[in-house]
Amino acid sequence: MFKQIKYFQAVVRLGSFSEAAEECYISQSAISQQVQALERELGVTLLKRGNRRFSLTPAGEHFYRQSLLLTADLDRLCRETAQIAHGDDFTLRIGYLKGYGGSEFQKAVAEFATKHPDIPVDMKTGNHEDLYELLRTGAVDLVLNDQRRAFSNEYVNTILTTIGCHIEISARNPIAGLEFVNAEDLRHTPCILIASKEQRENEQNYYREIYGIAGEVLFADDLDEARLMVVGGKGYLPIEGGFLPEALKENIVRLPLCRNNKPIERNYCAFWKIDNSGFYVEEFADMLKGQFGKKK
C-alpha cells in the first residue's frame, strides 16, 4: 500500500496523472490502476474524476493530508533506524568512474543532499579496478562503474544504462568531419586514457583488447586534463555518457566509436554488496536509477 500512497500523493501534488507517471517512472495507465487499487483497499473514493480532470473528495482531502504526515514519519523512522544500525557518524560512501562524462551521478548526489542535508556524502573516483577494489574491501558503499566482468551473486548489480561509446577529438583534426569512426582507423592517432598510475596498464590492455585500440597511448589524471590534451591536438579521448558541454563544441567534436563498422556499446551499473543494502544505500541507488531513467 505504501507505493500506492506515494503514487496518489504524486497525482494530487502535480494535478496530473501523466506528470505523476513520468515522475514515478511508470506508465499513466499503471499509476491510474494503482490509485484505483488504493481506493478499493480503503473502500472509499479519493478522487472525483471527469473529462480529463479530477478533484479530491472530502475523504480524499483528509487522506492526502494525513498520508503526507504518515510518510514524513516513516521517512524519519527509516533514517533513525539506519543511524542506529550504522552509528551516529554514518556517512554515505560512494564511488564513480573518473572518466564518465555524464551528469547523472552529480544530480543524484545533489538530490540526496537536498533530502538528507544531515548525512555526509564521501565521494571517491577511480578506474574500473580501483572502484571494484574499494567496494570489495568495504571502503565504499556503492559505486557507479562500467561492467567488465560477469555479475557476482555477492553484489546487487543494477544496469543503469547501455550506451554507445564515443571519442572526443580536436575540431581541427580532419577525422572530425566523419559521421563515425572505427577504432582501427585511429591507429595513427594517439589515444588519451584517464587512469591513475597504478591502473594505466590495466586500462591500456582493456581498450586494446575490447575496443581494438592500436597505436600510441597517452594518459591523463582527470577529464579536464584529458580534454585539454584533445584541444591541443595530442590525440583522441574515448568517452561515454552525457553530452559534450556547449562551451567545448567550438574546439572539440564527439564522434560515435565503432569496431568493424558496428557501434561499441557499454553497460553502466550501480553495484553494492548484498549485505550492505541499508536504507541510504538503496535510496541513493533509486535516485541514481531515476536520473538515468529521465528522458534526455
C-alpha contacts under 8 A as a table, 3 or more apart, distances in Angstrom:
res1	aa1	res2	aa2	distance
1	M	4	Q	5.05
1	M	5	I	6.22
1	M	38	L	6.91
2	F	5	I	5.11
2	F	6	K	6.33
3	K	6	K	4.98
3	K	7	Y	6.24
4	Q	7	Y	5.06
4	Q	8	F	6.16
4	Q	34	Q	5.60
4	Q	35	V	6.13
4	Q	37	A	7.75
4	Q	38	L	6.04
5	I	8	F	4.98
5	I	9	Q	6.12
5	I	35	V	7.72
5	I	38	L	7.25
5	I	67	S	7.24
6	K	9	Q	5.10
6	K	10	A	6.25
7	Y	10	A	5.12
7	Y	11	V	6.29
7	Y	20	A	7.21
7	Y	24	C	7.30
7	Y	31	I	6.49
7	Y	34	Q	7.30
7	Y	35	V	6.86
8	F	11	V	5.18
8	F	12	V	6.33
8	F	35	V	5.73
8	F	64	Y	7.97
9	Q	12	V	5.24
9	Q	13	R	5.93
9	Q	64	Y	6.62
9	Q	67	S	7.95
9	Q	68	L	7.69
10	A	13	R	5.11
10	A	14	L	5.94
10	A	20	A	5.23
10	A	23	E	7.91
10	A	24	C	7.96
11	V	14	L	5.44
11	V	15	G	5.57
11	V	16	S	5.46
11	V	17	F	5.36
11	V	19	E	7.62
11	V	20	A	5.09
11	V	21	A	7.99
12	V	15	G	4.97
12	V	16	S	7.16
12	V	64	Y	7.97
14	L	17	F	7.95
14	L	19	E	6.64
14	L	20	A	6.34
15	G	19	E	7.98
16	S	19	E	5.37
16	S	20	A	6.09
17	F	20	A	5.11
17	F	21	A	6.00
17	F	28	Q	6.13
17	F	31	I	7.15
17	F	32	S	6.95
18	S	21	A	5.08
18	S	22	E	6.30
18	S	27	S	7.92
18	S	28	Q	5.33
19	E	22	E	5.11
19	E	23	E	6.21
20	A	23	E	5.07
20	A	24	C	6.10
20	A	28	Q	7.91
20	A	31	I	7.84
21	A	24	C	5.13
21	A	25	Y	5.87
21	A	26	I	5.19
21	A	27	S	5.56
21	A	28	Q	5.13
21	A	30	A	7.97
21	A	31	I	6.01
22	E	25	Y	5.04
22	E	26	I	6.43
22	E	27	S	7.28
22	E	28	Q	7.79
25	Y	290	G	7.62
25	Y	293	G	7.54
26	I	30	A	6.48
26	I	31	I	6.76
27	S	30	A	5.13
27	S	31	I	6.39
28	Q	31	I	5.33
28	Q	32	S	6.24
29	S	32	S	5.12
29	S	33	Q	6.18
30	A	33	Q	5.08
30	A	34	Q	6.20
31	I	34	Q	4.99
31	I	35	V	6.27
32	S	35	V	5.26
32	S	36	Q	6.27
33	Q	36	Q	5.04
33	Q	37	A	6.07
34	Q	37	A	4.96
34	Q	38	L	6.23
35	V	38	L	5.01
35	V	39	E	6.37
36	Q	39	E	5.05
36	Q	40	R	6.29
37	A	40	R	5.06
37	A	41	E	6.13
38	L	41	E	5.01
38	L	42	L	6.22
39	E	42	L	5.13
39	E	43	G	5.76
39	E	44	V	5.47
39	E	45	T	5.69
39	E	46	L	6.42
40	R	43	G	4.88
40	R	44	V	6.79
44	V	59	A	7.39
45	T	48	K	7.28
45	T	57	T	7.00
45	T	59	A	7.21
45	T	60	G	7.02
46	L	56	L	5.98
46	L	57	T	5.47
46	L	58	P	7.78
46	L	59	A	5.96
46	L	60	G	3.92
46	L	61	E	7.60
46	L	63	F	7.78
47	L	54	F	6.18
47	L	55	S	5.59
47	L	56	L	4.69
47	L	57	T	5.62
47	L	60	G	6.25
48	K	54	F	5.34
48	K	55	S	5.17
48	K	56	L	6.02
48	K	57	T	6.09
49	R	52	R	7.36
49	R	53	R	6.03
49	R	54	F	4.34
49	R	55	S	6.69
50	G	53	R	5.36
50	G	54	F	5.98
56	L	59	A	7.65
56	L	60	G	5.07
56	L	61	E	5.65
57	T	60	G	4.74
57	T	61	E	6.13
58	P	61	E	5.12
58	P	62	H	6.37
59	A	62	H	5.20
59	A	63	F	6.08
60	G	63	F	5.04
60	G	64	Y	5.90
61	E	64	Y	5.24
61	E	65	R	6.31
62	H	65	R	5.41
62	H	66	Q	6.19
63	F	66	Q	5.22
63	F	67	S	5.75
64	Y	67	S	5.12
64	Y	68	L	6.35
65	R	68	L	5.41
65	R	69	L	6.76
66	Q	69	L	5.16
66	Q	70	L	6.15
67	S	70	L	4.82
67	S	71	T	6.07
68	L	71	T	5.30
68	L	72	A	6.12
69	L	72	A	5.14
69	L	73	D	6.26
70	L	73	D	5.17
70	L	74	L	6.20
71	T	74	L	4.82
71	T	75	D	6.02
72	A	75	D	5.16
72	A	76	R	6.26
73	D	76	R	5.06
73	D	77	L	6.10
74	L	77	L	4.91
74	L	78	C	6.18
75	D	78	C	5.15
75	D	79	R	6.28
76	R	79	R	5.10
76	R	80	E	6.12
77	L	80	E	5.13
77	L	81	T	6.05
78	C	81	T	5.09
78	C	82	A	6.17
78	C	279	F	6.74
79	R	82	A	5.16
79	R	83	Q	6.16
79	R	279	F	7.33
79	R	280	Y	7.81
80	E	83	Q	5.01
80	E	84	I	6.18
81	T	84	I	5.12
81	T	85	A	6.23
82	A	85	A	5.02
82	A	86	H	6.02
82	A	87	G	7.95
82	A	278	G	6.69
82	A	279	F	6.14
82	A	280	Y	7.40
83	Q	86	H	5.16
83	Q	87	G	5.13
83	Q	88	D	5.46
83	Q	89	D	7.80
83	Q	90	F	6.36
84	I	87	G	5.21
84	I	88	D	6.86
86	H	89	D	7.53
86	H	90	F	5.59
87	G	90	F	5.63
90	F	119	I	7.07
90	F	120	P	7.52
91	T	119	I	6.15
91	T	120	P	5.00
91	T	121	V	5.73
91	T	122	D	6.73
92	L	119	I	7.17
92	L	120	P	6.33
92	L	121	V	4.84
92	L	122	D	6.13
92	L	140	V	7.95
92	L	141	D	6.79
92	L	280	Y	7.14
92	L	281	V	7.20
93	R	121	V	5.93
93	R	122	D	4.72
93	R	123	M	5.96
93	R	124	K	7.76
93	R	139	A	7.58
93	R	140	V	4.74
93	R	141	D	5.23
93	R	142	L	6.84
94	I	121	V	7.44
94	I	122	D	6.31
94	I	123	M	5.08
94	I	124	K	6.35
94	I	140	V	5.42
94	I	141	D	5.74
94	I	142	L	4.94
94	I	143	V	5.51
94	I	144	L	7.99
95	G	123	M	5.52
95	G	124	K	4.56
95	G	125	T	5.39
95	G	126	G	7.51
95	G	131	L	6.46
95	G	140	V	6.66
95	G	142	L	6.41
95	G	143	V	4.46
95	G	144	L	6.23
96	Y	100	Y	7.92
96	Y	105	F	7.72
96	Y	123	M	7.72
96	Y	124	K	6.57
96	Y	125	T	5.05
96	Y	126	G	6.63
96	Y	131	L	7.25
96	Y	143	V	5.54
96	Y	144	L	4.66
96	Y	145	N	6.20
97	L	100	Y	5.47
97	L	125	T	5.68
97	L	126	G	5.34
97	L	127	N	5.60
97	L	128	H	6.83
97	L	131	L	7.62
97	L	144	L	6.51
97	L	145	N	5.91
97	L	146	D	7.88
98	K	125	T	5.27
98	K	126	G	5.21
98	K	127	N	6.32
98	K	194	I	7.30
98	K	222	D	6.44
98	K	223	L	7.05
99	G	127	N	7.59
99	G	194	I	5.99
99	G	222	D	6.89
99	G	223	L	5.86
99	G	239	I	6.87
99	G	240	E	7.86
100	Y	239	I	6.77
100	Y	240	E	5.86
100	Y	241	G	6.01
101	G	223	L	7.95
101	G	239	I	6.65
101	G	240	E	5.93
101	G	241	G	4.94
101	G	242	G	5.45
101	G	243	F	7.30
102	G	105	F	7.40
102	G	240	E	7.47
102	G	241	G	4.45
102	G	242	G	3.66
102	G	243	F	6.80
103	S	106	Q	5.45
103	S	107	K	6.24
103	S	242	G	6.40
104	E	107	K	5.16
104	E	108	A	6.18
104	E	288	L	6.84
104	E	291	Q	5.37
104	E	292	F	6.11
105	F	108	A	5.16
105	F	109	V	6.31
105	F	144	L	7.81
105	F	288	L	6.48
105	F	291	Q	7.75
106	Q	109	V	5.10
106	Q	110	A	6.24
107	K	110	A	5.02
107	K	111	E	6.15
107	K	291	Q	7.08
108	A	111	E	5.01
108	A	112	F	6.14
108	A	284	F	7.12
108	A	287	M	5.50
108	A	288	L	5.27
108	A	291	Q	6.50
109	V	112	F	5.10
109	V	113	A	6.08
109	V	284	F	7.82
110	A	113	A	5.11
110	A	114	T	6.13
111	E	114	T	5.19
111	E	115	K	6.39
111	E	287	M	7.33
112	F	115	K	5.22
112	F	116	H	5.87
112	F	117	P	7.86
112	F	284	F	6.58
112	F	287	M	7.48
113	A	116	H	5.04
113	A	117	P	4.96
113	A	119	I	7.43
113	A	121	V	7.83
114	T	117	P	5.72
116	H	119	I	5.56
117	P	120	P	7.49
125	T	131	L	7.35
126	G	129	E	7.78
126	G	130	D	5.25
126	G	131	L	5.83
126	G	195	A	7.51
126	G	196	S	7.49
127	N	130	D	5.18
127	N	131	L	6.27
127	N	194	I	7.99
127	N	195	A	6.27
127	N	196	S	7.55
127	N	199	Q	7.14
127	N	203	E	7.92
128	H	131	L	5.40
128	H	132	Y	6.22
128	H	145	N	6.20
128	H	146	D	6.61
129	E	132	Y	4.96
129	E	133	E	6.10
129	E	199	Q	7.45
130	D	133	E	5.34
130	D	134	L	6.31
130	D	199	Q	7.64
131	L	134	L	5.02
131	L	135	L	6.17
131	L	143	V	6.70
131	L	145	N	7.18
132	Y	135	L	5.20
132	Y	136	R	5.99
133	E	136	R	4.97
133	E	137	T	6.07
134	L	137	T	5.44
134	L	138	G	6.14
134	L	139	A	4.90
134	L	140	V	5.76
135	L	138	G	5.12
135	L	139	A	5.97
135	L	140	V	5.31
135	L	141	D	6.59
135	L	142	L	6.88
135	L	143	V	7.21
135	L	272	W	7.12
135	L	273	K	7.66
136	R	139	A	7.72
138	G	141	D	6.70
140	V	143	V	7.35
141	D	272	W	6.07
141	D	273	K	7.48
141	D	276	N	7.04
141	D	281	V	6.76
142	L	270	A	6.84
142	L	271	F	5.62
142	L	272	W	4.65
142	L	273	K	7.78
142	L	281	V	6.86
142	L	285	A	7.97
143	V	270	A	5.66
143	V	271	F	5.44
143	V	272	W	6.78
144	L	268	Y	7.02
144	L	269	C	5.76
144	L	270	A	4.81
144	L	271	F	6.73
145	N	268	Y	5.77
145	N	269	C	5.52
145	N	270	A	6.46
145	N	271	F	7.40
146	D	266	R	7.15
146	D	267	N	5.80
146	D	268	Y	4.43
146	D	269	C	5.98
147	Q	150	A	7.75
147	Q	266	R	7.33
147	Q	267	N	5.57
147	Q	268	Y	6.12
147	Q	269	C	6.68
151	F	155	Y	7.79
151	F	157	N	6.56
152	S	155	Y	5.82
152	S	157	N	7.72
153	N	156	V	7.37
154	E	273	K	6.05
154	E	274	I	5.96
155	Y	271	F	6.32
155	Y	272	W	5.38
155	Y	273	K	4.24
155	Y	274	I	5.00
156	V	270	A	7.83
156	V	271	F	5.58
156	V	272	W	5.37
156	V	273	K	6.01
156	V	274	I	5.66
157	N	269	C	6.64
157	N	270	A	6.16
157	N	271	F	5.03
157	N	272	W	7.18
158	T	269	C	5.29
158	T	270	A	5.19
158	T	271	F	6.51
159	I	162	T	7.64
159	I	267	N	6.58
159	I	268	Y	5.95
159	I	269	C	4.31
159	I	270	A	6.56
160	L	267	N	7.51
160	L	268	Y	5.66
160	L	269	C	5.04
160	L	270	A	6.70
160	L	288	L	7.92
160	L	289	K	5.92
160	L	292	F	6.22
160	L	293	G	7.81
161	T	267	N	5.94
161	T	268	Y	5.51
161	T	269	C	7.13
161	T	292	F	6.75
162	T	265	E	6.55
162	T	266	R	5.52
162	T	267	N	4.49
162	T	268	Y	6.36
163	I	240	E	7.39
163	I	241	G	7.19
163	I	265	E	5.42
163	I	266	R	5.64
163	I	267	N	6.73
164	G	240	E	7.19
164	G	256	P	7.05
164	G	257	L	7.59
164	G	263	P	6.43
164	G	264	I	5.70
164	G	265	E	4.27
164	G	266	R	6.38
165	C	238	P	7.23
165	C	239	I	6.34
165	C	240	E	5.24
165	C	241	G	7.94
165	C	256	P	6.10
165	C	257	L	5.50
165	C	258	C	7.81
165	C	263	P	7.37
165	C	264	I	5.60
165	C	265	E	5.66
165	C	266	R	6.87
166	H	238	P	5.83
166	H	239	I	5.42
166	H	240	E	6.09
166	H	254	R	6.38
166	H	255	L	5.31
166	H	256	P	4.28
166	H	257	L	4.68
167	I	236	Y	6.29
167	I	237	L	5.22
167	I	238	P	4.27
167	I	239	I	5.53
167	I	254	R	5.57
167	I	255	L	5.40
167	I	256	P	6.49
167	I	257	L	6.15
168	E	227	R	8.00
168	E	230	V	7.20
168	E	236	Y	5.62
168	E	237	L	5.06
168	E	238	P	6.49
168	E	239	I	6.97
168	E	252	I	6.28
168	E	253	V	5.57
168	E	254	R	4.46
168	E	255	L	6.53
169	I	173	N	7.09
169	I	175	I	7.93
169	I	176	A	6.59
169	I	230	V	5.72
169	I	231	V	7.47
169	I	233	G	7.73
169	I	235	G	6.81
169	I	236	Y	4.69
169	I	237	L	6.59
169	I	252	I	5.57
169	I	253	V	5.46
169	I	254	R	6.51
169	I	255	L	7.97
170	S	173	N	5.44
170	S	176	A	6.99
170	S	230	V	5.55
170	S	231	V	5.26
170	S	232	G	7.45
170	S	233	G	5.80
170	S	235	G	7.85
170	S	236	Y	7.46
170	S	251	N	5.92
170	S	252	I	4.69
170	S	253	V	6.21
171	A	174	P	7.75
171	A	176	A	5.64
171	A	231	V	7.95
171	A	250	E	7.19
171	A	251	N	5.13
171	A	252	I	4.88
171	A	253	V	5.39
172	R	176	A	7.21
172	R	233	G	7.87
172	R	251	N	7.48
173	N	176	A	5.60
173	N	233	G	7.53
174	P	177	G	5.82
175	I	178	L	5.70
175	I	181	V	7.85
176	A	253	V	6.01
176	A	254	R	7.81
176	A	255	L	7.42
178	L	181	V	6.73
178	L	255	L	7.64
179	E	255	L	6.65
179	E	256	P	7.50
180	F	255	L	5.31
180	F	256	P	4.88
180	F	257	L	6.20
180	F	258	C	7.17
181	V	185	D	6.76
181	V	186	L	7.86
181	V	255	L	6.75
181	V	256	P	6.40
181	V	257	L	5.35
181	V	258	C	5.99
181	V	261	N	7.95
182	N	185	D	5.26
182	N	186	L	7.08
182	N	257	L	5.86
182	N	258	C	4.54
182	N	259	R	5.11
182	N	260	N	6.40
182	N	261	N	6.18
183	A	186	L	5.48
183	A	187	R	7.32
183	A	211	Y	6.77
183	A	212	G	5.86
183	A	213	I	5.62
183	A	214	A	7.67
183	A	257	L	6.63
183	A	258	C	6.12
183	A	259	R	5.59
183	A	260	N	7.99
184	E	187	R	5.71
184	E	212	G	6.65
184	E	213	I	6.73
184	E	214	A	6.92
184	E	259	R	7.14
184	E	260	N	7.88
185	D	188	H	7.71
186	L	189	T	5.19
186	L	190	P	7.71
186	L	213	I	7.48
186	L	214	A	7.23
186	L	215	G	7.75
187	R	190	P	7.49
187	R	213	I	6.97
187	R	214	A	4.83
187	R	215	G	4.77
187	R	216	E	7.86
188	H	214	A	7.95
188	H	215	G	5.97
188	H	216	E	7.76
189	T	215	G	6.89
189	T	216	E	7.24
189	T	235	G	5.76
189	T	236	Y	7.17
190	P	215	G	6.27
190	P	216	E	4.77
190	P	217	V	5.46
190	P	218	L	6.61
190	P	234	K	6.89
190	P	235	G	4.61
190	P	236	Y	6.50
191	C	213	I	7.65
191	C	215	G	7.50
191	C	216	E	6.33
191	C	217	V	4.78
191	C	218	L	5.96
191	C	235	G	5.56
191	C	236	Y	5.23
191	C	237	L	6.09
191	C	238	P	7.54
192	I	217	V	5.95
192	I	218	L	4.69
192	I	219	F	5.44
192	I	220	A	6.89
192	I	226	A	6.64
192	I	229	M	7.94
192	I	235	G	6.16
192	I	236	Y	5.75
192	I	237	L	4.90
192	I	238	P	7.24
193	L	203	E	7.50
193	L	204	Q	7.66
193	L	217	V	7.17
193	L	218	L	6.24
193	L	219	F	4.92
193	L	220	A	6.14
193	L	226	A	7.46
193	L	237	L	6.45
193	L	238	P	7.12
194	I	219	F	5.72
194	I	220	A	4.79
194	I	221	D	5.56
194	I	222	D	5.75
194	I	223	L	6.79
194	I	226	A	6.86
195	A	198	E	7.89
195	A	199	Q	5.86
195	A	200	R	5.45
195	A	203	E	6.98
195	A	219	F	6.49
195	A	220	A	6.38
195	A	221	D	5.78
195	A	222	D	7.49
196	S	199	Q	5.31
196	S	200	R	6.12
196	S	221	D	6.10
197	K	200	R	5.41
198	E	201	E	7.56
199	Q	202	N	5.27
199	Q	203	E	6.12
200	R	203	E	5.22
200	R	204	Q	6.04
200	R	219	F	7.54
201	E	204	Q	5.15
201	E	205	N	6.11
202	N	205	N	5.24
202	N	206	Y	6.13
203	E	206	Y	5.10
203	E	207	Y	6.24
204	Q	207	Y	5.38
204	Q	208	R	6.17
204	Q	217	V	7.31
205	N	208	R	5.16
205	N	209	E	6.03
206	Y	209	E	5.28
206	Y	210	I	5.74
206	Y	211	Y	7.48
207	Y	210	I	5.41
207	Y	211	Y	4.94
207	Y	212	G	6.47
207	Y	213	I	5.75
208	R	211	Y	5.69
208	R	212	G	4.71
208	R	213	I	4.44
208	R	214	A	6.28
209	E	212	G	5.55
209	E	213	I	7.44
211	Y	259	R	7.01
211	Y	264	I	7.45
212	G	259	R	7.12
219	F	226	A	7.69
220	A	223	L	7.47
220	A	225	E	5.89
220	A	226	A	5.28
221	D	225	E	6.66
221	D	226	A	7.50
222	D	225	E	5.52
222	D	226	A	6.30
223	L	226	A	5.03
223	L	227	R	6.17
224	D	227	R	5.25
224	D	228	L	6.31
225	E	228	L	5.12
225	E	229	M	6.38
226	A	229	M	5.10
226	A	230	V	6.37
226	A	237	L	6.99
227	R	230	V	4.85
227	R	231	V	6.15
227	R	237	L	7.51
228	L	231	V	5.08
228	L	232	G	6.13
229	M	232	G	4.99
229	M	233	G	6.44
229	M	234	K	5.44
229	M	235	G	6.99
230	V	233	G	5.17
230	V	234	K	5.69
230	V	235	G	5.60
230	V	236	Y	5.84
230	V	237	L	6.91
230	V	252	I	7.37
231	V	234	K	7.63
231	V	251	N	6.11
231	V	252	I	6.48
244	L	248	L	6.83
244	L	249	K	6.84
244	L	254	R	6.97
245	P	248	L	5.56
245	P	249	K	6.80
246	E	249	K	5.44
247	A	250	E	7.09
248	L	251	N	5.70
248	L	252	I	5.81
249	K	252	I	5.17
249	K	253	V	6.31
256	P	263	P	7.15
257	L	263	P	6.15
257	L	264	I	6.23
258	C	261	N	5.34
258	C	262	K	5.03
258	C	263	P	4.22
258	C	264	I	5.21
259	R	262	K	5.27
259	R	263	P	6.44
259	R	264	I	6.51
270	A	285	A	6.88
272	W	276	N	6.95
272	W	277	S	7.29
273	K	276	N	5.19
273	K	277	S	6.80
274	I	277	S	5.72
276	N	281	V	7.68
277	S	281	V	5.97
277	S	282	E	6.03
278	G	281	V	5.31
278	G	282	E	6.28
279	F	282	E	5.50
279	F	283	E	6.03
280	Y	283	E	4.95
280	Y	284	F	6.02
281	V	284	F	5.33
281	V	285	A	6.23
282	E	285	A	4.94
282	E	286	D	6.20
283	E	286	D	5.08
283	E	287	M	6.34
284	F	287	M	4.96
284	F	288	L	6.14
285	A	288	L	5.00
285	A	289	K	6.15
286	D	289	K	5.02
286	D	290	G	6.06
287	M	290	G	4.93
287	M	291	Q	6.29
288	L	291	Q	5.18
288	L	292	F	6.37
289	K	292	F	5.20
289	K	293	G	5.95
290	G	293	G	4.94
290	G	294	K	6.33
291	Q	294	K	5.45
